């Protein structure tokens, strides 16, 4: 795109952009689906995800605020002799410099196009997958990642998944960069949820570590999904962006791709991720799976780890606590632990004949695979009692936090709360009391929202 292709105002840009090395052509059917605004059409979904990546760097995590500010934004597919282009109207000016779209933003924009088209035509409507069947769900996750080129890495296992809050204080953000730096020095790559805060910091640190080791092909993988990308736009360091269909497939993609896991302080989204992973590790079929897992942060955040560790101990027991290690204030030790743990992963994969790039032998329980449709009724009906297997308890607790994430930052959840008030969470007092304490701590520590005063979207009964 040349400067004359763009018309620029202070906040908005009209421009026509061409793909950069991928998805130059679309079929007539794909064009119709992307342009469709009615039943079965993809235009609204594509517009929302495209607006999110064009707005990368925003300090707001309210999708309704973004959609309102750019309510006149439009994106259309234009077929030309040599393929397709995207016509943008009233696009965020932050995505451009001197009339040209930033290359990284362009890559993210066409990654959105690639994944939305593939998921709609091949995964949902293609007839290849029965998304009610666990094996087919895993195959669908694999095919989406393969289509995105995420599985093309030919080296040894080296991918560390980093989870943590998007709304964190500066001292915690700086610490995530130090951990990323130590990982990069040891030749380890980083995968996160692709947004700001603890999702950006490790990638930023790893780029410096890789640079000092003269590693020029470092991977900074970002996994997101349509209902959350508007609140957590991809940060500019991500060089492989993948849009998964929903939160459950996004989480499965993390655990199938990752070789080790580092968890920084966060809020309900981070708690959801912890419970998801522990729900898998507590499944008896995964007892022999080596999965290095470290919870870490600066010394100033030591209280967060006490709260989370206490919550896990009360709700899931010592077996769950035994599956992770807490390291406070020592980024180098975190990186050494990951390096040594990933070596055990490499040996295990070789022994059982599993892929380095996708963990097929890990058993993900169906309760963690099936999408949880958040509503006031479904939240109130959750089975939150102690008289069930520990991995099932972890799955149901995960759904609680998933619902609160929806109410906090997802467009549909925000509408539900506005119309019907907070979700009501019912259950055994022995679970509800520690849950209420943990959630209250997240609110007090301002871990729920980046912008504005937080109003709880839940009520523990």
PyMOL commands that set and color helices and strands:
alter all, ss='L'
color gray80, all
select helices_A, chain A and resi 3-5+28-35+43-54+63-69+93-95+103-124+134-147+170-185+197-199+201-212+226-229+247-257+268-281+284-286+299-315+318-321+331-352+366-369+376-380+390-409+411-420+429-444
alter helices_A, ss='H'
color red, helices_A
select strands_A, chain A and resi 7-8+12-18+74-80+83-92+96-97+100-101+159-163+189-192+220-225+240-244+260-263+292-297+325-328+423-425+458-460
alter strands_A, ss='S'
color yellow, strands_A
deselect
rebuild
show_as cartoon
